Amino acid sequence: MSEGVRVRAAEPGDYESIVGVVDDWWGRSISSILPRLFLDHFHRTSLVAEDDEGLAGFLIGILSPSKPDAAYIHFVGVAPRLRGTGLARSLYHRFFELAAADGRKTVKAITSPQNHGSIAFHTAMGFTVTGPVADYDGPTVDRTVFERRI
């Protein structure tokens, strides 16, 4: 991970800075899949990375209230200037530690089948890859599903 990057638990007030950069970081409109409720209700299980230039990255994670052995990573972003530095890997490992400390055994995530970078990243992180799963998020909305034991 890049020197000078500090990782901390997210706070509800981080929403504005995160939603303010995601469309730019992705190069397309993506903020609609990150509503405020994630930072309002899951900030204690989410992470924010900062450096001297501001927001460096974030991970929005959930300890499943319905499946006591599972955790879920909803959204992860790294500033383009810090991609390839290991920051995403570090955020994932921090979340794995947080989930394991709560007795979770698996971490899941999803992406669109066209997101080859995400599929490669999750594969390298030791996730099993399933899919694309047809109609996963409704009619014609296929997803690739990831799962990793921790």
C-alpha positions as CSV (number, residue, x, y, z in Angstrom):
1,M,0.0,0.0,0.0
2,S,1.1,3.5,-0.7
3,E,3.1,5.3,2.0
4,G,1.1,8.0,3.8
5,V,-2.3,6.4,3.3
6,R,-4.3,6.1,6.5
7,V,-7.2,3.7,6.7
8,R,-10.0,4.2,9.2
9,A,-13.6,3.2,9.9
10,A,-16.0,5.1,7.7
11,E,-18.5,7.7,9.2
12,P,-21.9,8.7,7.8
13,G,-20.4,12.1,6.9
14,D,-18.0,10.4,4.4
15,Y,-20.9,9.9,2.0
16,E,-20.5,13.2,0.3
17,S,-16.8,12.9,-0.4
18,I,-17.3,9.3,-1.7
19,V,-20.3,9.9,-3.9
20,G,-18.6,13.1,-5.1
21,V,-15.8,11.1,-6.8
22,V,-17.2,7.7,-7.9
23,D,-18.6,8.8,-11.3
24,D,-15.2,10.4,-12.1
25,W,-13.2,7.5,-10.8
26,W,-15.3,5.0,-12.9
27,G,-15.6,7.3,-15.9
28,R,-19.3,6.8,-16.0
29,S,-22.4,7.3,-13.9
30,I,-22.3,4.8,-11.1
31,S,-23.3,6.8,-8.0
32,S,-26.9,5.4,-8.2
33,I,-25.7,2.0,-6.8
34,L,-24.2,3.7,-3.8
35,P,-27.1,5.3,-1.9
36,R,-26.6,7.2,1.4
37,L,-28.1,4.3,3.4
38,F,-24.8,2.3,3.1
39,L,-22.9,5.0,5.0
40,D,-25.7,5.7,7.4
41,H,-26.3,2.1,8.4
42,F,-23.0,0.2,7.6
43,H,-20.3,2.8,8.3
44,R,-18.9,0.8,11.2
45,T,-18.1,-2.1,8.8
46,S,-16.9,0.1,6.0
47,L,-13.5,1.7,5.5
48,V,-12.1,5.0,4.2
49,A,-8.5,5.5,3.1
50,E,-7.0,9.0,3.0
51,D,-3.7,10.6,2.2
52,D,-2.4,14.2,2.0
53,E,-4.4,14.7,-1.2
54,G,-7.7,13.6,0.4
55,L,-9.8,10.6,-0.3
56,A,-7.6,7.7,-1.5
57,G,-10.1,4.9,-1.5
58,F,-13.0,3.2,0.3
59,L,-14.7,-0.1,0.9
60,I,-18.4,-0.4,1.7
61,G,-18.8,-3.7,3.6
62,I,-21.7,-5.4,5.5
63,L,-21.8,-8.1,8.1
64,S,-25.0,-9.9,7.0
65,P,-27.7,-9.5,9.6
66,S,-29.5,-12.6,8.1
67,K,-26.6,-14.9,7.6
68,P,-24.4,-14.9,10.7
69,D,-21.5,-16.6,9.0
70,A,-21.4,-14.2,6.0
71,A,-20.1,-10.8,5.1
72,Y,-20.5,-8.8,1.9
73,I,-18.5,-6.2,0.1
74,H,-20.8,-3.9,-1.8
75,F,-18.5,-1.3,-3.3
76,V,-14.8,-0.6,-3.4
77,G,-13.0,2.3,-5.0
78,V,-9.4,3.5,-5.3
79,A,-8.4,6.9,-6.6
80,P,-6.9,6.5,-10.1
81,R,-3.7,8.1,-8.9
82,L,-3.2,5.2,-6.4
83,R,-4.3,2.2,-8.5
84,G,-1.7,-0.6,-8.6
85,T,-0.3,0.3,-5.2
86,G,-2.0,-2.5,-3.2
87,L,-4.5,-0.2,-1.6
88,A,-7.5,-2.2,-2.7
89,R,-5.9,-5.4,-1.5
90,S,-5.1,-3.8,1.8
91,L,-8.8,-2.6,2.2
92,Y,-10.0,-6.1,1.5
93,H,-7.6,-7.7,4.0
94,R,-8.7,-5.1,6.7
95,F,-12.4,-6.1,5.9
96,F,-11.5,-9.8,6.1
97,E,-10.0,-9.2,9.6
98,L,-13.1,-7.2,10.7
99,A,-15.4,-9.9,9.4
100,A,-13.4,-12.8,10.9
101,A,-13.3,-11.0,14.3
102,D,-17.1,-11.1,14.2
103,G,-17.2,-14.9,13.5
104,R,-17.8,-14.6,9.8
105,K,-16.6,-17.5,7.6
106,T,-17.2,-16.2,4.1
107,V,-17.1,-12.9,2.2
108,K,-19.1,-12.4,-0.9
109,A,-19.3,-9.8,-3.7
110,I,-20.7,-9.3,-7.2
111,T,-19.9,-7.5,-10.3
112,S,-21.1,-7.2,-13.9
113,P,-19.8,-9.9,-16.2
114,Q,-18.2,-7.1,-18.4
115,N,-16.0,-5.9,-15.5
116,H,-13.0,-8.0,-16.4
117,G,-10.7,-6.0,-14.1
118,S,-12.9,-6.8,-11.1
119,I,-13.1,-10.5,-12.0
120,A,-9.3,-10.7,-12.3
121,F,-8.8,-8.8,-9.0
122,H,-11.2,-11.1,-7.1
123,T,-9.7,-14.2,-8.6
124,A,-6.2,-13.0,-7.6
125,M,-7.6,-12.3,-4.1
126,G,-8.6,-16.0,-3.7
127,F,-12.3,-15.7,-4.4
128,T,-14.1,-18.4,-6.3
129,V,-15.9,-17.0,-9.3
130,T,-19.4,-18.1,-10.4
131,G,-21.2,-17.0,-13.5
132,P,-22.3,-15.0,-15.1
133,V,-25.5,-15.8,-13.2
134,A,-28.4,-14.9,-15.5
135,D,-31.0,-12.5,-14.1
136,Y,-29.2,-12.3,-10.7
137,D,-30.4,-8.7,-10.1
138,G,-33.6,-9.0,-12.1
139,P,-34.5,-9.7,-15.7
140,T,-31.5,-9.3,-18.0
141,V,-29.3,-8.1,-15.2
142,D,-26.6,-10.8,-15.0
143,R,-23.9,-10.8,-12.4
144,T,-20.6,-12.6,-11.7
145,V,-20.6,-13.8,-8.1
146,F,-17.5,-14.0,-5.8
147,E,-17.1,-15.9,-2.6
148,R,-14.0,-16.4,-0.4
149,R,-13.6,-18.3,2.9
150,I,-11.8,-16.3,5.6
